[in-house]
């Protein structure tokens, strides 16, 4: 696969915040999309860089929509591997399987302990030179904020980075996404090993 300048940070509609994906992984064969929903990130970013994506999502209806409709062409072409209908706190990825594991706006649904355990399992699931990508809202204040509507939390960056460290991960790159309207949580993006 030739070098690709992937819009890892911001997605296909934005021009700021690009990352040359092969600077972190020479091998771009298999990715795991965590909290995949119907597969938007897999379709619009992951499968433009990686040959195959597995999707993990706790809502089986989202995975059914991905397989039957949203990712139908990609499934038929053999670019989508396994659909895992399970929450991240109960997901055990196969050790040594992935070149990249990506999670975006889903980790706030895990407790700190579950998140640490999840990251430890993900680290073991990486191939040599593989990496984890994380994109999450963070609090500007140093306190965890609870969303009463969906029972998720938004962690301050210092806590999220402490969780990475406790899971044995190293931050290789960190950026704050630009271009969001004022009044929203800042969004931090990380590359971890």
PyMOL commands that set and color helices and strands:
alter all, ss='L'
color gray80, all
select helices_A, chain A and resi 21-23+40-49+60-70+72-76+88-90+107-109+112-125+157-166
alter helices_A, ss='H'
color red, helices_A
select strands_A, chain A and resi 5-6+19-20+30-34+52-56+80-84+98-104+126-138+145-147+152-154+171-176+186-192
alter strands_A, ss='S'
color yellow, strands_A
deselect
rebuild
show_as cartoon
